[in-house]
Amino acid sequence: MHATQQGWARRLAWGLGLGLVLAMVATAAVARSDAAWPIGPPEPEPAADWKVLFEADWSQPNALERLRFTDRAAWRLADHEGRRVLELFQASRFQPPHRSPLSLALIDDLRVGSFVLDVECMQTSRDYPHRDLVFVLGYQAPAEYYYVHIAAKADDHANNIFLVHQAPRRKIGVTTNDGNDWGQNQWRKVRVRRDVAEGTIEVFFDDMSKPIMTALDRTLGPGLVGIGSFDDTGRFAQVRLRGPALAPSPNQ
């Protein structure tokens, strides 16, 4: 091999080796990023102006300032196995105008249309068919909002996507599964994804590759987003909301 050819070969080998090293570093960085957020790797953001609108840090003294509760007395900040969490620890005394969830914590300063909500949560009630946690979207008022009800067993009043619209809640899910195992003292990963223009709502439970329930409804537009339970208890370790902020909340 001529000296010129040998020089090109050495440079090519060096370039390939550097490329391999850079790829390994990038992979490691992604792995560390994913590990920092237990829900799983973030989805590609559908628009350039999407950003993290809310990310809970329950260790901060002002951690609850952005939340609105149906019954503040039912909620507290607590430590669980070395983690600071928001805990729904007792029954709410809130009386809704129609049959609908009793215990809600809403992000009070954002009205969002399309969004992705990621939550790491633990159900702490006894095991029974309607054992649940709920996830609120499009909240306009106590008698106007959607909620996702993830329960142990599906029926007409459980484990579905519901609409509260000046009447008792009614299910609007197009697809759903038979129920979900909350387990005992187990953290679960929940993702709710809404496209307000298309009217779609998708819900994921631990497996982020396939939704456990879906809905198609355009009754309500942008609104508040939140967490809670119909009438049970639970813990919430991480809450992250991504999307475009559309307008201040009605309280501002």
N, C-alpha and C positions, 0 to 999 in steps of 0.2 A: 504494500500500500504506500502511495506517495505521501510525503510529509504533509502536503496540503489536505489530502483526504483524511489522514490521521487526525489533523487538527479539527476538521469539521466533525469527525466521529466523536472526539473527546467533548467538544462543545455540545453536540446533540445529547450525549449521555448525561452531561452535567445538567442540561436543561430539563431532560426527562426526570432526573432525580429530584431537582428543585420543585418541579411540578407535583411530584408525588408527595414531597414533604409538605408543600402548601395545602394540598388536598387533605392530608391527614390533620394538619392544624385546624383547617376550617371545619372538618367533621367533628373534631374534639370540641371546638368552640360552640357548635350547634348543640352537641350533646350536653355541655354545661349549661347552655341557655335553657334547653328543654327541662333539665333536671331542676332548675330554679323555679319553674312553674309546673306543679304536679298535674295540671289538667292535660298536658301534652303539648306538642309543638303548636305555636299559634298558626291559625289559618292565614293564607295570603289575604291581605286587606283589599277589598274590592274597589276602593277609591283612594286617591292620593291624600285626601283630607281626613281619612279615618285615623283615629288615634285612641290611646287609652284615656277614657273619660273619667273612670273611677277605678281605683284599686285600693282595697281595704288594707289598713295597717292598724290592727286592733291594739297594738302596743302604745299608740300615741294617746295623749290625754284628751285630744279633740277628736278621737276616732268616730264618735257618733254625731258630730255636728251636722253632717250632710244627710242624715237619715231622719225620716218621719215614721213614727210608729202608730199603729192602731191602738196599742196599749203599752206604753213605755215600761210599766211595772212588770210586764211579762218577760222582759229582756234584760240581759246583763253581760258585761265583759267578764270573762272567766279564764282560768288556766286549766288546760286539759293535756295531760301527758307532756308537759313542757312547752305547749303551744298556747299562745293567746288567741282566744276565739270569741265570737259573738254567740251567745247562747240564749235560745228561747227555752226557758226553764220551767214555765208554768202556764196554765191556761189563761187566755186573754179574757178580759171582761168586756171587750168591745162587742157591741150589738150592731151588726150591719143592717142596712135597710132592707136587704133581700138575702136569701140563703146563699152564703158565699163565705170564703175564708175569714177566720177571726183574727189571726195573728200575722201581721205584715210589718215589714221594715222596708220602706221605700227610699230610693235615692232621690232626695227632695229638690235638688237644684238643676235637674236635667230632664228635658223632654226629648226623647229620641225616637226616631222612626225605625230605620234599619239599624241592626246592631248584632253583636255577638256577646253573650253573657256567659262567663265561665265561673263556676262555683265548686269549691271543695266543701262537702257537707257530710254530716252524720245525723241519722235519725235516731232518737233516743227514747222513743215510746215503746210500749209493749208490742208484741207481734200480733197483728190482726189484719184482716183483708184491706181495710182503708188506711193502714199505717202510711203516713205521707209526709212529704215536704212539698212546698209550692214555690213557683217562680212567676213573678208578675210582670206583665208588659202592657204597654198602651194605656196605662192608668190615667183616667181623666178625673174620676170622682169615686166615692165609695160604692156607687151603683153603676159604674161604667169602666170596665177594664177586662183584659184577658188574664187568665192564669193557667199555668201548667201544673197539673196535679200528678206527681209520681208516687204511685202507691203499690202495695204488695200484690193486689189483685184488681183486675179491671172489671168494671160494671158501668151502669149508666151514670153513676155519680163518682167514679174513681178512676184514676190512671188514664187521664185523657187531657185534652186541651179544652178549656171552658171559656165561655163568654158571659160576663155579667153585664146586662144592658137594661137597666131599669126593670129588672125582673130576676127571679132566682136563676142561678147559673145554669147554663145548658151546654152540653158537650158539642164541640165543633170539629173534633178530630177526624181526619180522613183515614188515617192509619194509626194503629196503636198495637202494643204487644199485650200479652196476657197478664203481665204484672212484673214487678221488679223486687229483688231480694235486697233489702237494706242491710241485713245482717245485724250483728250486735257489736257495738263499739268499733264500727268499720267506717272509714272515710270513703265517700263515693264522689265521683267526678261527674258533674252535670254541665252540659252546654246547651244554651237556648239561642237559636239563630232566627232572626226575623228579617224579611225583606218586605218593607212596608209598601213599596210600589207594586210588587207582585202579589202581596197578600199572603205570603207563605210564612209558616212557623215550623221550625224543626227542633226536635229535642233529642239529645244524646245522653246516654247513661253509661259511664265507664268506657265503653267502646265508642271512640269518636269517629269511626269510619262509617257507621250506619245509624240513622235515627231510630229511636224506639217509638216515636209518634210524630205525626205531621198534621198540619191544618192549612186550610185555604180560606181566608176571611178578610174582608176589607171594611168591616163595620166601623172600626175605630182607627184613628190615625196615630200620630206620634203621642207619646205619653211617658209617664214615669215607669221605671223598672224597679223591681224589688224581689225580696225573698221572704219566706215564712212557712206557715203551715195552716191547714184548714182548722184543726183543733188538737194538734199533737205538739211535740217538743223536738228540738234538734240543736245542733251546733253548726256554725259556719266559720271555717278557718280562712278561706281565701275567696274573695269576690272580685272579679275584674270585668269591667264593661268597656267594650270598644265600639266606636261608631262616631258619626258626626253629631255634634251638639246643634240642635235646630233652634231652640228658643229657651228662655228662662222658664222655670216652673210657674204654675198659676199663683203660687204664694209670693212671688217676687214682684 
